[in-house]
Amino acid sequence: MTEYIVETSKLTKMYGDFTAVNELDLEVEKGEIFGFLGPNGAGKTTTVLMLMGLSVPTSGTAVVGGFDIVEQSREVRTVASILPEYSSLYGDLTAFDNLDYIGQLNDMPREERENRIHELLEVVDMSEWADSKYESFSRGMKQRVGIASTMMKNPKIVFLDEPTLGLDPIGTLDIRKLILSLRKEQGLTVVMTSHLLHEVQMTCDRIGILNRGKLVLKETMRNLNQTMTGGEDRRVEFRLTEVTPDLIRDLESLEGVKSVTKNGESLYVYNGAESDAEVSRTITRHGSTILLMKPKEYTLEEIFMKYYREAN
C-alpha cells in the first residue's frame, strides 16, 4: 500500500485578486524525490511555504507527515525542513557554528547536536571546512552546508527550493549525488522546485508541472513519454547497414506502422510496439543489419512546453 507523506486537497493561496496557488491536489509518496517544475511565478515557492506551515492557505487543506499545516504547523516543522533558494545561514559563522545554532534552536542537547554536526559535515563532504566561515565558501559548498542544515533535526521530508541554481556543472553534479544518496541511505523524502528541466529529469522520480498556480501535470517520466507518443505508439530510431527505397516502401506497408522517415544515417519508424518484430524481420529480409534500435524518449523540455502551451 502506498504511503503518502504529503497530501493536499484544493490547496489555494490568494493575494488579493491574484491566485498564486489554485486548488492544488497533490500526493507525495514516502521516500520519493518529487520535482515541482514551472517558470518563475508559477506558484512553486508559495506551495512549499504553505506545506512547511510558514504561510496560511486561503482555502483547502494539506497534511505533511501526518500533521495539518494550519492546525499543527509547529508539529509540521518537527518532521519537515526547508532549504530556501537564498540561504538563511550566517556568513560570519563557521559551518560548524551555523549547524550548532540550528541544533540549539531545535532544543538538541549539546552532545547530541555536536555528534550530529560531525556526522552531517561528513555526509555532505564538508568536514575539512568545519571551522571555516560560511561567507568564504563557493556557492556549491554553501549549498552542501545548507542541505546539512536541513538534516539537523532528522526530518522525514525536506523541501529544496532551486537547489542547483547558479552552480557550475561540477557543483550541480555534487548536489544531485548528495540528494540521491540522502534518499537512498537515509530514506529521506525530497520535494525540490526547479525551472532547470534537465536537473529535474536527472533527479526526480515524479514531476508536477505548475503553471499560473495550477497543477497541469503530475506523472512519472515513463508515463509522460507514453502520453507524448500517444500511448503505446512511439518513434523508433534505427541505424542500418543499408537503407533502400524498397525497404522503406515495405516498412510503410506493414500493419501498425504509421510513417517511415530517413534523416541522415538514421531511419525513424513510427509504430506500435506490437509491430516491432515484423519491422525487424522486414529489415533482415532486405539484407540489412540493425546496428541500433532505440525508441525516442522525449525530454522534459519537450513535455513541459507541450503542457505549458496547452494550459495557456
Beta strands, then each sheet from edge to edge (+ up, - down):
strand 1: 4-15
strand 2: 18-29
strand 3: 33-37
strand 4: 59-64
strand 5: 67-68
strand 6: 80-83
strand 7: 157-161
strand 8: 189-194
strand 9: 206-211
strand 10: 214-220
strand 11: 234-240
strand 12: 257-263
strand 13: 266-271
strand 14: 290-295
sheet 1: 2+ 1- 4+ 5-
sheet 2: 6+ 7+ 8+ 3+ 9+ 10-
sheet 3: 12+ 13- 11+ 14-
end
